[in-house]
Amino acid sequence: MYEGFYNLSSKPYQLSPDPRFFFDSKGHKRALAYLRYGIKQGEGFIIVTGDVGTGKSMLVSTLLGTVEKENVVATQIVTTQLQADDLLKLVAAGYGLAYQRMGKAAIIRNLESFFKSCVEEGKRVLLIVDEAQGLSKRAIEELRMLSNFQMNGRSLVQSFLLGQKEFRATMRSEGFEQLRQRVIAAYHLRPLEEAETRGYIEHRLHTAGWQGDPTFTDQAFSDIYEFTQGVPRRINTLCDRILLFGFLEELHQIGREAVGSVTSDVLEEQGGPIGEVEPMPVQESSTPAPKASKRSKTPAAANPDNGAGERMAAVEESMVSLTNVMREEMALLRKALVGKKQGSEKKKS
């Protein structure tokens, strides 16, 4: 909609990860280096953690885009409270292997045979597990078990575990000593700094064909950072709304007033009251549930977040949860359709 008004070749702030828009901030560049290092090692576990929306999925998309020509057989699975047996089925499905109506032992044999065939062809096998914080202890143990597969002293599969920050606590807990010993690199992805946030916004605009229209004032960049706290997904969501607002208002310069109008709308949609401080609104300060939050009387500059970051994180987590539920429903539907098709074929034969 606004792309034509601003002469952009594509939407700069889409939520789905696109490697073209990868921004090599200090943290993201370092995390990507760890991932590439792990691929060269060809064994063990690489762990990348970070809060919701910090760019873990973008890292994976960027990595896979660079290793396709390096004889790497990779699959990415998204886990949501999976048990051990379900995890193995998901891994098998990710590599295109049969798993329906098969026992655990048969699935494991199929996986080992597939891994060996890949290695014999000179390929490396990479397993990427997203949302690893949702794995049960037994499921994590199954991943460790897969890492035991070897041929001629060489590991057959390497695992990358991506998860939210609570996964770090899981890894430090009792019972994961053997897995910790196999971690060859770990990195915690943090939000962007203020200067990086501006660079991120401009980078995505340039990638989408931006020719300087609209311009952003220094204060607009600052206010965007204060509202999003440097979390890339929040930045994408907010900036997409800002450009839409600019199109509707026929703006060619995005200033503090435009950012304030959009953030006010966002907070109203989330159901949170908004303070009356011009030009950036003051929100209620967040307090741990179940205590009721109190209206802040502090100017926005003295309290940059004002609870907005936590509210946005809560909404984003709900969106992630809904997306995962939809994935599960689609998986069940596919499973039912495949079963029905196989049943029909048997009757015909």
C-alpha positions as CSV (number, residue, x, y, z in Angstrom):
1,M,0.0,0.0,0.0
2,Y,2.6,2.6,1.1
3,E,5.3,1.1,-1.1
4,G,4.0,3.0,-4.2
5,F,3.7,6.2,-2.3
6,Y,7.3,6.1,-1.2
7,N,8.6,4.4,-4.4
8,L,9.8,1.3,-2.5
9,S,10.4,-1.9,-4.3
10,S,9.1,-4.1,-1.5
11,K,7.9,-3.9,2.1
12,P,11.0,-3.1,4.3
13,Y,9.5,-4.3,7.6
14,Q,7.8,-7.6,6.9
15,L,7.8,-10.0,9.9
16,S,8.8,-13.1,8.1
17,P,12.6,-13.6,8.0
18,D,14.3,-12.7,4.7
19,P,18.1,-13.0,4.5
20,R,18.2,-10.0,2.1
21,F,17.3,-7.8,5.1
22,F,19.9,-9.3,7.5
23,F,21.5,-6.5,9.5
24,D,25.0,-7.3,10.8
25,S,24.8,-5.6,14.2
26,K,27.6,-6.4,16.6
27,G,25.6,-9.1,18.3
28,H,24.1,-10.6,15.2
29,K,27.4,-10.7,13.4
30,R,29.0,-12.5,16.3
31,A,26.1,-15.0,16.6
32,L,26.3,-15.7,12.8
33,A,30.1,-16.3,13.2
34,Y,29.4,-18.8,15.9
35,L,26.9,-20.6,13.7
36,R,29.4,-20.7,10.8
37,Y,32.2,-21.9,13.1
38,G,29.9,-24.7,14.3
39,I,29.3,-25.9,10.8
40,K,33.0,-26.0,10.1
41,Q,33.5,-28.1,13.3
42,G,30.9,-30.6,12.2
43,E,30.1,-31.9,15.6
44,G,28.6,-31.0,19.0
45,F,26.0,-28.5,19.8
46,I,25.8,-24.8,19.1
47,I,23.3,-22.8,21.3
48,V,21.9,-19.4,20.5
49,T,19.5,-17.8,22.9
50,G,17.6,-14.5,23.0
51,D,14.4,-12.9,23.9
52,V,11.3,-13.0,21.6
53,G,11.9,-11.0,18.5
54,T,15.7,-10.5,18.8
55,G,16.4,-12.2,15.4
56,K,17.1,-15.8,16.0
57,S,15.0,-17.0,13.0
58,M,16.6,-14.4,10.8
59,L,20.0,-15.8,11.8
60,V,19.0,-19.3,10.7
61,S,17.5,-18.1,7.4
62,T,20.7,-16.2,6.7
63,L,22.9,-19.1,7.7
64,L,21.0,-21.6,5.5
65,G,21.2,-19.2,2.6
66,T,25.0,-19.3,2.8
67,V,25.5,-23.1,3.3
68,E,23.4,-24.4,0.5
69,K,26.5,-24.7,-1.7
70,E,28.6,-26.3,1.0
71,N,27.2,-29.9,0.8
72,V,25.2,-29.5,4.0
73,V,21.9,-31.4,4.5
74,A,19.9,-29.2,6.9
75,T,16.5,-29.2,8.4
76,Q,14.8,-26.8,10.8
77,I,12.1,-27.9,13.2
78,V,10.1,-25.7,15.5
79,T,9.3,-27.4,18.8
80,T,6.3,-26.6,21.1
81,Q,6.2,-28.7,24.3
82,L,7.2,-31.8,22.4
83,Q,7.8,-35.1,24.1
84,A,10.7,-37.3,23.1
85,D,8.9,-39.6,20.7
86,D,7.2,-36.7,19.0
87,L,10.6,-35.0,18.5
88,L,12.1,-38.0,16.8
89,K,9.1,-38.1,14.4
90,L,9.4,-34.4,13.7
91,V,13.2,-34.8,13.0
92,A,12.4,-37.8,10.6
93,A,9.8,-35.8,8.8
94,G,12.2,-32.8,8.5
95,Y,14.6,-35.0,6.5
96,G,11.8,-36.5,4.5
97,L,11.9,-39.9,6.2
98,A,9.0,-42.2,7.0
99,Y,7.8,-42.2,10.6
100,Q,4.1,-43.0,10.6
101,R,3.0,-46.2,12.3
102,M,6.7,-46.8,13.2
103,G,8.1,-47.4,16.7
104,K,10.9,-45.4,18.2
105,A,13.6,-48.0,17.5
106,A,12.7,-48.1,13.8
107,I,12.7,-44.3,13.5
108,I,16.1,-44.2,15.1
109,R,17.5,-46.8,12.7
110,N,16.1,-44.9,9.8
111,L,17.7,-41.7,11.0
112,E,21.1,-43.3,11.6
113,S,21.0,-45.0,8.1
114,F,20.1,-41.7,6.5
115,F,22.9,-39.8,8.4
116,K,25.4,-42.4,7.3
117,S,24.4,-42.2,3.7
118,C,24.8,-38.4,3.7
119,V,28.3,-38.7,5.2
120,E,29.3,-41.3,2.6
121,E,28.3,-38.8,0.0
122,G,30.6,-36.2,1.5
123,K,27.7,-34.2,3.0
124,R,27.3,-32.9,6.6
125,V,24.0,-33.2,8.4
126,L,22.7,-30.2,10.3
127,L,19.7,-30.3,12.7
128,I,18.3,-26.9,13.7
129,V,15.9,-26.9,16.6
130,D,14.0,-23.6,17.1
131,E,12.0,-22.7,20.3
132,A,14.2,-25.2,22.2
133,Q,12.9,-23.8,25.5
134,G,9.8,-25.9,24.8
135,L,11.6,-29.2,24.9
136,S,11.1,-31.7,27.7
137,K,14.0,-33.1,29.5
138,R,13.5,-36.5,27.7
139,A,13.3,-34.7,24.3
140,I,16.6,-33.0,25.0
141,E,18.1,-36.3,26.0
142,E,17.0,-37.7,22.6
143,L,18.9,-34.9,20.9
144,R,22.0,-35.9,22.8
145,M,21.4,-39.5,21.8
146,L,21.4,-38.5,18.1
147,S,24.7,-36.8,18.6
148,N,26.2,-40.2,19.6
149,F,25.9,-41.5,16.0
150,Q,29.4,-41.8,14.5
151,M,31.1,-43.4,11.6
152,N,34.8,-43.8,11.3
153,G,35.2,-41.5,14.4
154,R,33.2,-38.8,12.8
155,S,29.9,-37.4,14.2
156,L,27.0,-38.0,11.8
157,V,24.8,-35.1,12.8
158,Q,25.4,-31.7,14.4
159,S,22.6,-29.8,16.3
160,F,22.0,-26.1,16.6
161,L,19.6,-25.2,19.5
162,L,17.8,-21.8,19.3
163,G,15.7,-20.8,22.3
164,Q,14.5,-18.0,24.5
165,K,16.6,-17.0,27.5
166,E,14.9,-19.5,29.9
167,F,16.7,-22.2,27.9
168,R,19.9,-21.0,29.4
169,A,18.6,-21.9,32.8
170,T,17.5,-25.3,31.5
171,M,21.0,-26.0,30.3
172,R,22.5,-25.1,33.6
173,S,20.1,-27.3,35.6
174,E,21.0,-30.7,37.0
175,G,21.0,-33.6,34.7
176,F,22.4,-31.9,31.6
177,E,26.1,-32.3,32.3
178,Q,26.7,-34.7,29.4
179,L,25.0,-32.3,27.0
180,R,26.9,-29.3,28.3
181,Q,30.1,-31.1,27.6
182,R,29.2,-31.3,24.0
183,V,28.4,-27.6,23.6
184,I,31.2,-26.2,21.4
185,A,29.8,-22.6,21.3
186,A,27.0,-20.6,22.9
187,Y,25.8,-17.1,22.4
188,H,23.0,-15.0,23.9
189,L,21.5,-12.5,21.4
190,R,20.6,-9.2,22.9
191,P,18.5,-6.3,21.5
192,L,20.1,-3.6,19.4
193,E,21.7,-0.5,20.9
194,E,20.2,2.9,20.0
195,A,22.7,3.7,17.2
196,E,22.2,0.2,15.8
197,T,18.5,0.7,15.8
198,R,18.8,3.6,13.5
199,G,21.2,1.7,11.3
200,Y,18.8,-1.2,11.3
201,I,15.8,1.0,10.2
202,E,17.8,2.6,7.4
203,H,19.4,-0.7,6.3
204,R,16.0,-2.3,5.7
205,L,14.7,0.9,4.0
206,H,17.7,0.9,1.6
207,T,17.3,-2.8,0.9
208,A,13.7,-2.1,-0.1
209,G,14.8,0.6,-2.6
210,W,14.5,3.7,-0.4
211,Q,15.7,6.9,-2.0
212,G,15.3,9.2,1.0
213,D,11.5,9.5,1.0
214,P,10.4,9.6,3.7
215,T,13.1,11.2,5.9
216,F,13.2,10.4,9.6
217,T,14.2,13.1,12.2
218,D,16.7,12.3,14.8
219,Q,14.0,12.5,17.5
220,A,11.9,10.0,15.5
221,F,14.7,7.5,15.6
222,S,15.2,8.1,19.3
223,D,11.5,7.6,20.1
224,I,11.3,4.4,18.0
225,Y,14.2,3.0,20.0
226,E,12.6,4.0,23.3
227,F,9.4,2.3,22.4
228,T,10.9,-0.9,21.0
229,Q,13.9,-1.1,23.2
230,G,15.9,-2.2,20.2
231,V,14.1,-5.5,19.6
232,P,14.1,-6.1,15.8
233,R,10.6,-7.6,15.6
234,R,9.1,-4.7,17.6
235,I,11.0,-2.3,15.3
236,N,9.5,-4.0,12.2
237,T,6.0,-3.9,13.6
238,L,6.2,-0.3,14.6
239,C,8.0,1.0,11.5
240,D,5.5,-0.8,9.2
241,R,2.7,1.0,11.0
242,I,4.6,4.3,10.9
243,L,5.0,4.1,7.1
244,L,1.3,3.2,6.7
245,F,0.5,6.3,8.9
246,G,2.8,8.4,6.8
247,F,1.1,7.3,3.6
248,L,-2.4,8.0,5.0
249,E,-1.3,11.4,6.2
250,E,0.8,12.1,3.0
251,L,3.9,12.7,5.1
252,H,7.4,12.9,3.6
253,Q,9.1,13.4,6.9
254,I,8.6,11.2,9.9
255,G,9.0,13.1,13.1
256,R,8.2,12.7,16.8
257,E,4.5,13.6,16.3
258,A,4.0,10.8,13.7
259,V,5.8,8.2,15.9
260,G,3.8,9.3,18.9
261,S,0.5,8.9,17.1
262,V,1.3,5.4,16.0
263,T,2.6,4.3,19.4
264,S,-0.6,5.7,21.0
265,D,-2.7,3.6,18.6
266,V,-0.6,0.5,19.3
267,L,-1.0,0.8,23.0
268,E,-4.8,1.5,22.7
269,E,-5.2,-1.7,20.7
270,Q,-3.3,-3.6,23.4
271,G,-5.8,-2.4,26.0
272,G,-3.3,-0.4,28.1
273,P,-4.1,3.1,29.3
274,I,-2.0,5.9,27.9
275,G,-0.7,8.9,29.8
276,E,-1.0,12.4,28.5
277,V,2.5,13.6,28.0
278,E,3.4,15.3,24.7
279,P,4.5,14.4,22.3
280,M,5.4,10.8,23.3
281,P,2.8,9.2,25.6
282,V,3.5,7.9,29.0
283,Q,2.1,4.4,29.8
284,E,1.4,2.7,33.0
285,S,4.5,1.2,34.6
286,S,4.5,-2.6,34.4
287,T,4.5,-4.5,37.7
288,P,4.6,-8.3,38.2
289,A,1.2,-10.0,38.1
290,P,-1.1,-10.1,39.9
291,K,-0.5,-6.6,41.2
292,A,-2.3,-3.8,39.4
293,S,-0.1,-1.4,37.5
294,K,0.0,2.3,38.6
295,R,-0.1,5.3,36.3
296,S,3.3,6.8,35.8
297,K,3.7,10.5,36.3
298,T,7.4,10.6,35.2
299,P,8.3,12.2,31.9
300,A,9.0,9.8,29.0
301,A,12.7,10.8,28.9
302,A,13.2,9.7,32.5
303,N,11.6,6.3,31.9
304,P,12.1,5.3,28.3
305,D,10.3,2.0,28.4
306,N,7.4,2.9,30.6
307,G,6.2,-0.7,30.4
308,A,5.6,-0.5,26.7
309,G,8.4,-3.0,25.9
310,E,6.9,-5.6,28.3
311,R,3.4,-5.1,26.8
312,M,4.7,-5.6,23.3
313,A,6.6,-8.7,24.4
314,A,3.5,-10.1,25.9
315,V,1.5,-9.6,22.7
316,E,4.4,-11.0,20.6
317,E,4.6,-14.1,22.8
318,S,0.8,-14.6,22.3
319,M,1.3,-14.3,18.5
320,V,4.1,-16.8,18.6
321,S,2.0,-19.2,20.7
322,L,-0.9,-18.8,18.2
323,T,1.4,-19.5,15.3
324,N,2.8,-22.6,16.9
325,V,-0.8,-23.9,17.6
326,M,-1.6,-23.3,13.9
327,R,1.5,-25.2,12.9
328,E,0.4,-28.1,15.1
329,E,-3.1,-28.1,13.7
330,M,-1.7,-28.1,10.1
331,A,0.6,-31.0,11.0
332,L,-2.3,-33.0,12.3
333,L,-4.4,-32.2,9.2
334,R,-1.5,-33.3,6.9
335,K,-1.1,-36.5,8.9
336,A,-4.8,-37.3,8.6
337,L,-4.9,-36.6,4.9
338,V,-1.8,-38.8,4.3
339,G,-3.4,-41.6,6.3
340,K,-6.7,-41.3,4.4
341,K,-4.8,-41.4,1.1
342,Q,-2.8,-44.5,2.1
343,G,-6.0,-46.2,3.2
344,S,-7.7,-45.5,-0.1
345,E,-4.7,-46.9,-2.0
346,K,-4.8,-50.1,0.1
347,K,-8.5,-50.6,-0.8
348,K,-7.8,-50.2,-4.5
349,S,-5.0,-52.8,-4.4
